[in-house]
Amino acid sequence: MPPLEEGDLPRRRQVLEKPRFDGWDVGQLQEYIADLKAEIARAEAAIEAGQSHRAAAEAFFRKG
């Protein structure tokens, strides 16, 4: 098994800095929201994958 790279290690949850919206136009705000929604979808997919793996492991060990 290859050694773990620094980027492979889980990171602590980061507190997101809340940007100041002063001076942002509607298009910039919409783009920011789209980026946030994409990141939420990515996090939800990671949760679903983790839950799926866990359920499969639990089912495997229950059969024995």
Secondary structure, DSSP 8 states (H G I E B T S, - for coil): -----GGGS------------TT--HHHHHHHHHHHHHHHHHHHHHHHHHHHHHHHHHHHHHH-
